[in-house]
């Protein structure tokens, strides 16, 4: 490949514009496919653009296709790209597709065995979880992990009112849950993480805040993962997410550990907590705030350790998004073989969404109390 790599971004919403900016900063030339980008004024006059993949100039060489459309349009976009370029290198924003479309996507890629596809999930490339594991190994090696808790929250009501980030297929599980699973995968041993993804969500340990228009707006899942003795024994896994910030309905209030203790100017909370015997590790991913509410610089993450030997703190500068783009480009253009398509996390959120739609069960809290959780039918 000679000259600057060329990327065609398909879909020019928030994700598409972010991809454009980051890829251009890496020195790549960029074109855009979006039927409305030009009329909305979102696309600079100097940027090549087309309404559809089919309308792109036939002589335009595309090294990477970046699919940033809404999830429901992913398979259609991938199919259009492969019809034009059977050897295409395709980057797809998460989720890869809707959970029931996994076999269709797999079959589509099977028909084009020289093509490559990578699913983008920035938190799968965050360095902070590996830092937490290293700190655990150094300061508490004799204490195996007994619990991993992950919470990602954001008030998306303004975005939803504007028609952005609306997921009626998965409900709350379609927003932050794949990010949380990526962080969880960086904190659990690989065999334990596999067993977790393969397990069926339990009706009596999943609490949902249903919503008549959005399917669900908050969810709290508590699972015990069976881990072999050589891996340290069973691990309690707890995940919580809301798309309405601190106003989550009582059906799925944030647990105490998933609440920011001090003031903040941003509704986003990206938190992981690991318990290892008497030692507790807390990882706060950007945005991070000082006790008085002053934000730390962007892409600064904070890791703390609290235990019998006292309290320690580390600040970790890192851009998971930049890491993920660079890793994806390397996988698409590098000499290694075709990347494997891992649909296990997608299948997991699909099963969670089905439980949320199908079940009406009480939820057992970690303290043993029971809370009624009316779930949508």
TIGUZA-969156 format. One record per residue (C-alpha): residue in three letters; x, y, z. Coordinates in steps of 0.05 Angstrom, whole numbers, plus 5000, padded with zeros to 4 digits. Each point is the difference from the previous one (the first is absolute). Layout:
REM TIGUZA-969156
ALAXYZ...
END
This chain:
REM TIGUZA-969156
UNK500050005000UNK503050674979UNK498250715020UNK495450205056UNK495049475021UNK492950204982UNK494149875047UNK492850054980UNK495550155060UNK492949744991UNK495150385043UNK501750715023UNK496850075068UNK503850095064UNK504149364992UNK501450134926UNK502450715012UNK504549755057UNK503049474956UNK501250524945UNK503650475048UNK504449465031UNK501749654935UNK501750664966UNK504550165060UNK503649344986UNK501750254931UNK494649634961UNK495750294945UNK492549945013UNK493749974958UNK492949945026UNK493749614981UNK493850305030UNK493650234964UNK499050615044UNK507050225022UNK500850514945UNK493050305008UNK500850045075UNK506450404991UNK503849495040UNK504949844944UNK505350494976UNK499450174926UNK507149744988UNK498449315028UNK498049484947UNK493149735014UNK494349594972UNK493049815022UNK501249254993UNK505849524991UNK497549864929UNK500650744983UNK507450065017UNK504550104940UNK502149334971UNK507350204999UNK500250215074UNK504849545036UNK497749855071UNK504949665047UNK495349985061UNK492550065006UNK497650285067UNK492749825013UNK496950505049UNK492749944981UNK494649815052UNK500649275020UNK493949784960UNK503450234935UNK506849665013UNK498849364961UNK497150394941UNK506150454999UNK504949425005UNK496349644943UNK500450624956UNK507450075013UNK501549264985UNK495950034936UNK504550574977UNK506549735029UNK500349255016UNK506950105033UNK497550585044UNK503050185067UNK494250205043UNK499850335069UNK493149975033UNK497950395061UNK497249585056UNK495149655003UNK501949614937UNK492649884987UNK493749825037UNK500849355039UNK495349604955UNK503950224939UNK506449665022UNK499149394954UNK498550474941UNK506350405012UNK504149365007UNK497149724936UNK501350654963UNK507350005020UNK500549264983UNK498150174928UNK505850494995UNK505849625030UNK505350514980UNK496550585035UNK501750215071UNK495350305052UNK501650275069UNK494950235051UNK502050645036UNK499350015076UNK504750525030UNK500049725071UNK502749334975UNK506450404988UNK500250415064UNK506649935038UNK497150155069UNK497149305013UNK506849694987UNK503050515048UNK495149785053UNK501949274989UNK507450185006UNK498850385065UNK496149425028UNK505549514982UNK505350445033UNK496450235063UNK494949455016UNK502549364965UNK497549545056UNK492850264995UNK496149734940UNK494650424969UNK493249875033UNK495850534966UNK500150444938UNK495050574994UNK499350454939UNK495350594991UNK499350454939UNK494850545004UNK498150614959UNK494050464996UNK498049914927UNK493250335003UNK502050614960UNK503249564947UNK493949554998UNK495350594993UNK504150224939UNK499449314970UNK507249795014UNK502349365034UNK493149705002UNK500349245007UNK493149675001UNK502849304986UNK504349925062UNK497550565045UNK505150205052UNK504449414980UNK501450314932UNK503550625027UNK505549875050UNK499549255014UNK505049784946UNK504950515028UNK499149705069UNK501049304974UNK506550234967UNK502550275066UNK497749375036UNK503949584949UNK506250395019UNK499149845074UNK497749275001UNK504449414979UNK498349804928UNK496849325019UNK495650345053UNK497950554952UNK498149474948UNK495849635051UNK496650655019UNK498350174928UNK497349314987UNK495749985063UNK492650154996UNK497850635036UNK496049825063UNK493050295005UNK500650085075UNK506650404999UNK498450494944UNK496550645019UNK497150444944UNK497050704997UNK495049924944UNK497950574955UNK493950004954UNK503850374944UNK507349795009UNK499049285023UNK504450115061UNK504150565030UNK504149655055UNK502349305017UNK503649665057UNK502749294991UNK503249575053UNK503349344982UNK504749515033UNK505149714952UNK502749325016UNK507650044999UNK504749425009UNK504149945063UNK506350154961UNK496850664978UNK498050205071UNK493049755009UNK493050294985UNK499650744981UNK493950445010UNK498850424937UNK495550615006UNK498350474942UNK495850635003UNK498150514947UNK495050564990UNK498650484943UNK496250495043UNK505550185050UNK498350075073UNK492550014984UNK499849254988UNK493249725022UNK499549635065UNK499449354962UNK507550044987UNK503350515044UNK507550044998UNK503349585055UNK504150405049UNK506749794971UNK497850274931UNK498850715023UNK505050564993UNK501750245071UNK501450734982UNK497550544952UNK501149964925UNK498450424939UNK498849384956UNK494649485008UNK504649454973UNK502549495051UNK504749444978UNK502149605060UNK502949325015UNK501149725070UNK503949375015UNK499949675069UNK505749535019UNK499449785073UNK500950625043UNK502650424942UNK495550424956UNK502250294933UNK495850554967UNK501150204928UNK496850654976UNK500250094925UNK499650694968UNK496650455019UNK503450045069UNK499050555051UNK503750275060UNK496150015067UNK497650714987UNK497349844931UNK505850254957UNK501049534941UNK506749684986UNK502750074928UNK496449604947UNK502249284993UNK502749985071UNK497849415041UNK500849885075UNK501649345035UNK499749965076UNK501749435048UNK497349985071UNK501849455049UNK503349825066UNK506550324977UNK496750664984UNK497750394939UNK503750124935UNK498150374936UNK502549994928UNK498050454941UNK500249664932UNK500350424936UNK497149594942UNK495250074941UNK496149354991UNK496850284936UNK506750154968UNK502649325022UNK494049654971UNK500550364933UNK507449854993UNK499149275020UNK494249924952UNK503950304942UNK505949545016UNK495349405000UNK496850214934UNK506350204962UNK505449595034UNK503249344977UNK496349575052UNK494249564978UNK492750165000UNK497750245070UNK494949555035UNK493050285009UNK498149945074UNK492550065008UNK499749735071UNK499050695033UNK494650164949UNK496549355015UNK500450155074UNK496450684994UNK494949684955UNK498349495053UNK499850545054UNK495150404957UNK495649394990UNK499749885076UNK498250735009UNK494349934950UNK497549325021UNK500549955076UNK496250305058UNK503849765061UNK502350285067UNK507450185005UNK504449765057UNK504650555025UNK507149835023UNK497750115072UNK494549484992UNK494050474995UNK495049934944UNK497650564955UNK494349964951UNK502450144929UNK494550074949UNK503049844933UNK497050164932UNK496449454963
END
